[in-house]
Amino acid sequence: MTAPDVPFLDAAHGRPGSRTPVWFMRQAGRSLPEYAGVRGEGSILHAIKQPEVAAEITLQPIRRYGVDAAVLYSDIVVPPHAVGFGIDVSPGTGPVADHPLRSRADLDRLRPLEPDDVDYVTDTVQLLTHELPASVPLLAFAGAPFTVGSYLIEGRPSKDYRFTKSMMYEDPSLFHDVMDRLATSAITFIDAQLTAGAHAFQLFDSWAGSLSLADYQRFVLPHSLRVFAELRMRHPDAPCVHFGIGCDHLLEAMYAAMPTAGPRILGLDWRTPISAARRRMGPGLVVQGNLDPALVLAGVDAALAGTDRVLEDNTESGGHRHPGHIFNLGHGVHQDSDPDVLQAVVDRVHSATASR
């Protein structure tokens, strides 16, 4: 039997494939009209707890766009919600905790995650392993300790991270204990998804860019490093993606957090050119990204022009595309995005990079 063509895994390993793979962060969500038909009312966490619903939402962009990877319909606050910390996702706001984590007593509410706490997530993964084409791998994901911790400590999305940074400097012992608890949680959560059948994973450290390099190295890097190291031991062949926003000054440190053995991918937002990242970290760097999501909102012409620039940025001398590129947006799909524009982007990437 001929092995299936899996462009995502080819690119993740930096080997030539039939085309540049493409998927979108937050590809299954509010921008799709069919999403509203099954999502229902209330918190996103309620929908995630229904495996049939979560699986259907995961599959919708695969059917519509023909993307090369499915990302599990879930949320980074699922683990703290599952252990009863007291956090929910408020429509129009994001993660909200009525009683934030501000003291050591509050840490007691963040008990260690057990696989059984998220059996509905692994049930969803198992459903998807039977529904997805062999050519489309399923991506697990979790929030990195710092990003999840910032929501728990701030109590809601923040622009200045005042309470998080105050804890870092005023009670570093407590802060590291919070990070350690959340690192263990991320390991358990991703391990459960991979064991259930997911093929790769992404660690979202969306808000790490709010930190200086020195603070990142002191307070965050050791914990992210532990997440990647433990998962590499448990799942040595699973590709791992590390992503953050506004992290150009942290890229070397974020890349160093991933084990050198096995496939590792550095996610780039739209601020850092692919070619610049490879100049800094080596020509063999496998990257994911990095079309500005705002260009999708600007319409087809702007989005396709931006897509062409990203693909050109991934072109090596001699005019050949670098095999280590997974096309994505530089952040998640905006809820006002036109699905037809995203379809045009997928079609452009596939047609422009198909092997001939």
Stockholm file with secondary structure:
# STOCKHOLM 1.0

chainA/1-356         MTAPDVPFLDAAHGRPGSRTPVWFMRQAGRSLPEYAGVRGEGSILHAIKQPEVAAEITLQPIRRYGVDAAVLYSDIVVPPHAVGFGIDVSPGTGPVADHPLRSRADLDRLRPLEPDDVDYVTDTVQLLTHELPASVPLLAFAGAPFTVGSYLIEGRPSKDYRFTKSMMYEDPSLFHDVMDRLATSAITFIDAQLTAGAHAFQLFDSWAGSLSLADYQRFVLPHSLRVFAELRMRHPDAPCVHFGIGCDHLLEAMYAAMPTAGPRILGLDWRTPISAARRRMGPGLVVQGNLDPALVLAGVDAALAGTDRVLEDNTESGGHRHPGHIFNLGHGVHQDSDPDVLQAVVDRVHSATASR
#=GR chainA/1-356 SS CCCCCCHHHHHHTTCCCSSCCBCCTTCSSTTCHHHHHHHCSSCHHHHHTCHHHHHHHHHHHHHHHCCSCEECSCCTTHHHHHTTCCCEEETTTEEECSSCCCSHHHHTTSCCCCGGGGHHHHHHHHHHHHHSCTTSCEEEEEECHHHHHHHHHHSSCCSSCHHHHHHHHHCHHHHHHHHHHHHHHHHHHHHHHHHHTCCEEEEECTTGGGSCHHHIIIIIHHHHHHHHHHHHHHCTTCCEEEECSSCGGGHHHHHHTSCSSSCEEEECCTTSCHHHHHHHHCTTCCEEEEECHHHHHTCHHHHHHHHHHHHHHTBCTTSCBCSSEEEEESSCCCTTCCHHHHHHHHHHHHHHHCCC
#=GC SS_cons         CCCCCCHHHHHHTTCCCSSCCBCCTTCSSTTCHHHHHHHCSSCHHHHHTCHHHHHHHHHHHHHHHCCSCEECSCCTTHHHHHTTCCCEEETTTEEECSSCCCSHHHHTTSCCCCGGGGHHHHHHHHHHHHHSCTTSCEEEEEECHHHHHHHHHHSSCCSSCHHHHHHHHHCHHHHHHHHHHHHHHHHHHHHHHHHHTCCEEEEECTTGGGSCHHHIIIIIHHHHHHHHHHHHHHCTTCCEEEECSSCGGGHHHHHHTSCSSSCEEEECCTTSCHHHHHHHHCTTCCEEEEECHHHHHTCHHHHHHHHHHHHHHTBCTTSCBCSSEEEEESSCCCTTCCHHHHHHHHHHHHHHHCCC
//
